[in-house]
Amino acid sequence: MHPFNRQTGTNKKSNPLRSKWLKIKQVTSNNHQNDDIYSKRITMDKDWEKDFKNFLTWAIRTNYKNGMKLSRKDKTKDFTPYNCYWI
């Protein structure tokens, strides 16, 4: 059985998707004004930012597997469902 729980976005050891979601929120927030992403005015999709479950749903639909990393097709654009993918 796959250790990743698709209902909650968790596994027994950690919550990798929540960690990724929180990291995006952190680097796109105004609390990180020295961060390169923030300085370029890169933002997070509003639905993702509002609720982790929206990000989780997108991750499941795009076949997220434990250990995958989130990447952006265009590094000058925002973290959105249309610009992000798993590697």
Contacts in CASP RR format, 6 or more apart in sequence:
PFRMAT RR
TARGET T0000
AUTHOR 0000-0000-0000
METHOD contacts of the structure
MODEL  1
MHPFNRQTGTNKKSNPLRSKWLKIKQVTSNNHQNDDIYSKRITMDKDWEK
DFKNFLTWAIRTNYKNGMKLSRKDKTKDFTPYNCYWI
2 65 0 8 1.000
2 66 0 8 1.000
3 11 0 8 1.000
3 12 0 8 1.000
3 13 0 8 1.000
3 66 0 8 1.000
4 10 0 8 1.000
4 11 0 8 1.000
4 16 0 8 1.000
4 64 0 8 1.000
4 65 0 8 1.000
4 66 0 8 1.000
5 11 0 8 1.000
6 60 0 8 1.000
9 15 0 8 1.000
9 17 0 8 1.000
9 18 0 8 1.000
9 56 0 8 1.000
9 59 0 8 1.000
10 17 0 8 1.000
10 18 0 8 1.000
11 66 0 8 1.000
16 66 0 8 1.000
16 67 0 8 1.000
17 52 0 8 1.000
17 55 0 8 1.000
17 56 0 8 1.000
17 59 0 8 1.000
17 64 0 8 1.000
18 52 0 8 1.000
20 70 0 8 1.000
21 48 0 8 1.000
21 52 0 8 1.000
21 55 0 8 1.000
21 56 0 8 1.000
24 44 0 8 1.000
24 48 0 8 1.000
24 70 0 8 1.000
24 79 0 8 1.000
25 44 0 8 1.000
25 49 0 8 1.000
26 32 0 8 1.000
27 35 0 8 1.000
27 37 0 8 1.000
27 38 0 8 1.000
27 42 0 8 1.000
28 37 0 8 1.000
28 38 0 8 1.000
28 42 0 8 1.000
28 43 0 8 1.000
28 44 0 8 1.000
28 49 0 8 1.000
28 79 0 8 1.000
29 38 0 8 1.000
30 38 0 8 1.000
32 38 0 8 1.000
33 39 0 8 1.000
40 76 0 8 1.000
42 76 0 8 1.000
42 77 0 8 1.000
42 78 0 8 1.000
42 79 0 8 1.000
43 78 0 8 1.000
43 79 0 8 1.000
44 78 0 8 1.000
44 79 0 8 1.000
45 54 0 8 1.000
45 78 0 8 1.000
45 79 0 8 1.000
45 80 0 8 1.000
45 81 0 8 1.000
47 54 0 8 1.000
48 54 0 8 1.000
48 55 0 8 1.000
48 58 0 8 1.000
48 79 0 8 1.000
48 80 0 8 1.000
48 81 0 8 1.000
58 81 0 8 1.000
59 86 0 8 1.000
62 81 0 8 1.000
62 85 0 8 1.000
62 86 0 8 1.000
63 86 0 8 1.000
64 86 0 8 1.000
65 86 0 8 1.000
68 86 0 8 1.000
68 87 0 8 1.000
69 86 0 8 1.000
69 87 0 8 1.000
70 79 0 8 1.000
70 84 0 8 1.000
70 85 0 8 1.000
70 86 0 8 1.000
71 84 0 8 1.000
71 85 0 8 1.000
71 86 0 8 1.000
71 87 0 8 1.000
72 79 0 8 1.000
72 83 0 8 1.000
72 84 0 8 1.000
72 85 0 8 1.000
73 83 0 8 1.000
73 84 0 8 1.000
73 85 0 8 1.000
74 83 0 8 1.000
77 83 0 8 1.000
END
